[in-house]
Amino acid sequence: MIVFLYYMADISKFRQQINSALIIGTGFLIKLAYVMNTSVYARQHDVRSFGEDSGHCGYIEYLLFNHQLPDFDVRERWQFCHPPLHHVISAVWIYINENVLGVWHDPARESLQTLTLFYSICIMITAYKILRYFGLSGKALFIPLLIINFHPTFIIFSGSINNDVLSVAFVMGAVHSALNWYRDRRISDIIKTALCIGLGMMTKVSAAIVAPPTALLFLMVFIKHFSGEWKKLLCQFVIFGVICLPLGLWFGIRNYIKWEIPLTYVQKMEKTELQYIGDQSFYDRVTDFSPKQLQSVYLQWAWKDDDGNIQGYNEYNPAISAIKSSVFGEFVNEQCFEKAQYLNSIAKILFWDNVLIAAAALICMAAFLFVRCSADATQKLFLVSFWLAMMLSFYKMAHDYSFTCTLNFRYITPTVMTGCLFIGFALNKLSSCSSGKKYIIYTAEASALLFSSASALVYLALA
């Protein structure tokens, strides 16, 4: 049907819009197929099970049954320390399904993936808007859009019922709104930015990572336009603070007043956990790139055999762990494809193509800090500072919490957008160069098509 509509449309007049819609629409179908065939217990993070009193499932049901926020020290129950927006929305969704639509208990809970699928598509649409904001068109638009839409992280997110995907949707919305404000300095855009950051923090505290780069953008605009607009800008900043700070901090302040829980509290794990990697120094972990870590493209976990002996090893290098988990998460490994071994070969292709794309993104980011493109110096500083803030936070967490699970790419997923954006800048620049350099564009196109095809095959097979 999609192919039929594609060829029936007026391609010559709306080629760019139709091609973009085809990429986003096909990506949506892959995510939909994944969600329709993936349980709310499959490849999840910290959800536990419905009917329990811990994990994200327990948090959602506590709100559903009690109609109030936790009236106890939230450190006492696993994952109840998170701000409640995602869990409140999920509880309301289940209530409507059960009590208004008459949906049975289990399907009502499975239907939570409808919400996460929607959030994932919001991320895709926002990414498209950011790419178009910078005037990217043709292959400079389609290749980054293809990578983002078929990136495995967002496929996994579409079926993950924890609060990760909604927080990322708000962070991406904050980036887009802040860029719009920079261009026009309209009060409506700064309100949108404040709402996105505040609601993002009301979903997950780590969404605050977008706040420092946004503050830097505000400061640079204030300095640049001080002489003529300082009163107007100061008024807008006050409005931003009045909206953003209460939304983002009220839950943390409430917990601090009631139980003296630090605003930046993170749930603790015991050093007795099998995945503990603190026996190695942080310096050794971040500098060790020994080839043994790439013998498998999947994330590695130590395990005990029947005699109680530890086998294998825990992934410990943050960079390698991030690149592995970016395409396979924590729960995909060789055993997932025992009945179709050829998929392990496709998974290897997907992994190494992902490494190539990530390396290209880093090179483009470094190069275009100094090369003119459709982003000016302030916009580039905003984007790069956003990327740096995420990476610094990621490595700080790897230092402070020495467990393999903290080295997961899900904590820095917006780096996909920043990396692809700079790839788009490079492709846009190369499109106007001599034909001798066009082979780079063809290579990028082939890499993106291979990446998206391999990703679709692997995750349709998993589903």
N, C-alpha and C positions, 0 to 999 in steps of 0.2 A: 504494500500500500504506500509506504514512504517513497519507494523508488518510482511508483506510478505518479504520485503527486509531484515529485521532483521534476519529472520530464514533462508533466502537463503545465507546470508553472512557467511564467515568463522569465526564463533564466537570463536572457540578454539584458533585461531591465533591472532585475533584482538579484543578480548573480551572487553578490557578496552576502546579502541577507539570507538567501535560500541555502547557500552552502553552509553558512554558520548555523542555521536552523537544522540542517541535516546532521551536522556534527553533534550538536547538543541533543537533538532528538534521538539519534542512534545511541549516544551515550546514556540517555535516559532509559532506553529499552534494555540495555545491558544491565543497568542498575535495577530496573524493575524485575527482570528475570532473576537476578541474584536475590532480591528481597522476597519474591514470591516462593522461592525454593530454599530459603535459609531461615532456620528457626531463630527465635529471640535468644536462644541459648548457644547458638553456634558462632564461634569466632567473636565473642564478646569480651569486654574488659570490665572486670569488677562488678558485674551485674548480679552475681549469685543466682538465686532462683526466686520466683514468685512464691509466696507462702512462707518465706523466711523473713527474719527481722534485721537483715543486713544487706549490704550491696545496693546498687541502684534500683533493683527490683523491690527490695524491702523498703527503700526510701519512698518510692512511688506509691506503694500500697499503704504505707503509714499515712501519707497525705490523703489518699483515697478514703481510707476507713475512719480517720480521726478528724479530718477537715480542719487541721491546724498544723502549725510548724512544730517540730520536736520541742517538747517542754523538759528536756533533759540535756545533760552535757553531750553534745554531738560526737565527742571523741569516743564515746562508749560503744558506738555502733559503726561498723565499717561503711565508709562513703557517705555517712549522714552529715559530714562536715561541709559538703558542697553547698553553695547557694542554691535556692530551690526553684528557679524559674523553669528549667527543663522538666523537673520532676512534677511541678504543679501542672504544667501544660499536659504532661503525660497522664497524670491522675484525672484531670478533667476530661481528657479524651476517652479514657476507659469508662468513666462514669457515664458519659453521653452514650457511648456504644452499648453499655449494659442496660442503662435505665431509660434511655430515650429510644434507641434503635432496637433494643431487644436482642443484642448480640450475646452469645454465650460466653462464659468466663474465659476459656482459653483463647478462642479467636479474638476476643476483645484485647487481650494482652499481646497476641501476635500482631494485631493491627497497629501497634505502636510504631512499627517500621514504616507505616504510611507517613508518619511525621518526619522520621529521619530521612526518608527518601525525598520528601519535599525540601528539607533543609539542604540536602546535598545538591539538589537541582538549583536552589537559590544561590549556592556557591558558584555553580557553573555559569549562571546568568550574570552574576556580579563580576566574575572573571572576564566574561565577554565584554561587559561594559567598561572595565578597566583597560582592556586591550584597545577598544575603540576610542576611549578617552584620549589615547595618545596617537590616534589617527592611523593605527596599523590596518593594513588592508591586503587583499590578495594572500599570497602564501605567508607573508609576515604575520597575518592574522590567523589563517587556517591551521598552520603547523603548531603554534603554541596552543591554540584552542583544542586541537586534536589531542595533544599530550595531556592537557588538564582534564578534559572530559573522560578520557579513558584511563586516567591514572588509577592504579589499584587502590590507593589510599581512599579515594572518594567512593569507589565501589564498596569497599569494606564499611566506610562511614554510612553509606545509605542503609545498611542493615544493622548498624550498631545502636542500641537503645540507651547508651549512656549519654552524658552531656557534651561529649567532644564536638559532634558535628554542629550543634546549634551554636556553640561558642565560636567556632570557626566561621560560621555564616555571619555572625555579628561582627567579627574582626574584619572580614572581607568587606562587609558593608561600611565599616568605619573608614577603611582605606579609601574606598570609592567616594564616600561623602566628603572626606577631608580633601581629596584631590579636587572635587567639584568646588568646595569652598575656596581653595587656593586660587582657582581660576576666576571666580566671580565675587567671592567674599560676601555671599548672601547669607542672611541670618537663618534661612530655612536649611541651608546645608550644614551650618555649624550645629543646629539643633539635631539634625539627623546623625551627625557624628557623635554628639553627646549621648543620644539615645542608643546608638549602636554600641558604644564603649560601655555605657552604664548597664544596658541589658546583657551585654556579653559577660561583664563581671558578675551580674546577677545569675548567670548560667554557670560560669566557671571562673574562679579568681584569676587564672592565668591569662584570660582575655585582656587583662590590664597591660599585656606586653605591647599592645598597639598605642598605649597612652604616651610613653616617652617620645617616640618618633612624631606623634601628632603634636605634642607640646613644642618640639623643635621646629616643626613647620609653622606653628602659630608664632613662635618667637621670631623666625626669619621674616615672616610677612609683617609683623609688627615693626621690626626695624626698618624694613624696606619702605613701608607706607606710613611711617611715624608722623611725618610733617603734616600730611593732609587728612589722615584718617584715624589718628590715635584714639580719639574719643569713641568713635564708632566701633573700632576693634576692641577696645577695653570693655565696652558694653557687651559685645558678643562673647568675650571670654568669660565675663561674669555669668551670663546666661548659660554658657557651656558648663561652668562649674556647678551652678545651681541645679542643673538637670542631671549631669553625669555623676557627681560625687554621692548624692543620696541613693541613687539607683545602684551604684556599684558597691557601696560600702555599708549599707544599712544592716545586712545580714551579719557581716563580720563584726560590726560595732555591737550589735545585739548580743552575739556570742561572747564578746569580750566583756561586756558589762555583766552578763549573767554568770559566766563561768571562767572568765579571764583567759579565753582562748586567743592566742595571737592572731592578728589579721591575716598573716601569711602562713597559717598553720597547714601542714601537710600530714596526712595520715601516716603513722610510723609503721615500719615493718621490722620484724625481729632478725637479728644477725644469724639466727639458727636456720633461717630459710635456705633451702638448697640453692637458690639462685643468688645468694649473697656473693659479691665479688670484691668486698673490701679488703680481702687478704692480699690484693695487689695494690700497689700505690697508684694514685691517680695519674702521675706522670708516666708510669709504665703502661697504663691502660690506653692513654691517648697517643702514645708514640709507637706502640707495637703494631706494625703492619705486616707481621709474618705471614707467609703464603698459606700456612695451614688454615687460617681463618677463611680462606676463599675456596677451600676444598668442597664446601657445600654452599650453595647460594641461599640456603634457608637459615633462619635464626637458630642458634645452637643453645641447648639447655642441658645442664648436667642431670643425670638420672641415676637411680640406684638399681642394681641388678637383684636377682633373687637372693643373693648372699649378703645384700646390704652394702656392697661396694659401689662407690661412685664411678660412673662411666661418663665419657665425653667431657665437655666443658661448657661453662656459661659464656655467652657472648659478652665481651668486656670492652672492646674498643667502641667508643661512641659513634665515630664516623662510619665504621663498617656495620655496626648494628643498625644505624639509621638507614643506610642505603639498602640493607636487607629487608628491614621491616617496612620500608616504604613501598615495596612491591608485594610482600608476602605476609605482613603483619606478624603476629606471634604464633599463629596456629596452623600455618600452612607448611608442610614438609613432605619428604619423599613418600611417607605412608599415605598421604592423601590421594596419590595417583597409582596405587598398587595395581589396579585393574587396567590402567592406561599409562604404561611407563613412558610412552612417547611424550606425555605432557611434562615430564621432568626435563626433557630436552628443550621443550618450548619455554619452560620456566627459566632455564639457564640463558636462553636467548633474551628473554624479557629482562632478566637481571643485568646482563652485560650491556644491553641497549640502554637501560636505565642509567648505568654508570656513565656511559658515553654522553647521554643527554645532560646529566648532572654536571659533568666536567665542562661541557660546552656552555652551560648556564653560568658557571663560575668564571670561565674565561671571558664571556661576553659582559658579565657584570663588572669585572675588573677593567676591561678595555673601555667600556662606554662611560666609565667615570670621567674619562679624559677625552672621549671622542664625541663630537656633536651628534645629537639624535633628536627625536621628537619630544624628548623630555628635557626641560631646562635644568640648570644646576640645582635649584632648590628642590624640584621634583625628584631628581636622582638622589639627592642627599636624603630626602624623606624615605624613598624606597630602600636604599642601601642601609640606612639606620634602622629601618624596620626589620630587614633581614639580619643585621648584626644583633639587634635586641633579642630576636628569637634564638639565634645560635649561642649567644652568651648565656641566655637563660637555660638552654638545653645542656650546655657543658657545666654550668653551675649545678644543675640538678644531678648530672652525672657524678659530680664531685661530692655533693652533699648526701646523696642517697645511692649507696653502692649496691644496686641491684640491677639485674639485666632488664627488668621491666621498665626501668626509668630511662632506658636508652632507645625508646620507641619513637619512630618518626611521627606518630600521631600528635606529638606535642609541638611539632614545627611544620605542620602541613601547609600553611600559607607560603612557605618557601617555594612550593611548586609554582605558585602564581608569580612571585618575584623573579624566579629563574626563567620561566617561560616568557615573561615580559621582556627581559633583556635579550633573550634569543630572538624575539620579534623585532627588537631594535636592530640587531645585527642583520637579520634577513631583509629588513626594510632598506638598510644601507646598501647591502649587496645587490639588491634588485636594480639599482641604478648604476652599478659598476659594469665594467666591460664583460663580454661573454666568457672570458677566461676564468672569471671567478664564479660563474653561475653554477659550476659543479658543486660548490659548497651548498647552494640552495637545494640542488637535486639530492645530495647526501642527507641533508636535514629532512627533506620530504620523505625519503625512503626510510630513514630512522624513525620518524614519527608514525608512519604507516605500519612499520614492523612492530613498534612498541604498542600501538593501539590494537593491532590484530592479535598479538601474543597475549596481551592483557585480557582481551575479550574471551579468547579461547580458554585460558586458565580459569577465569572466574565463572564462566558459564559451565565449565566442567565441575568446578567446586559446588556450584548451585545444584 
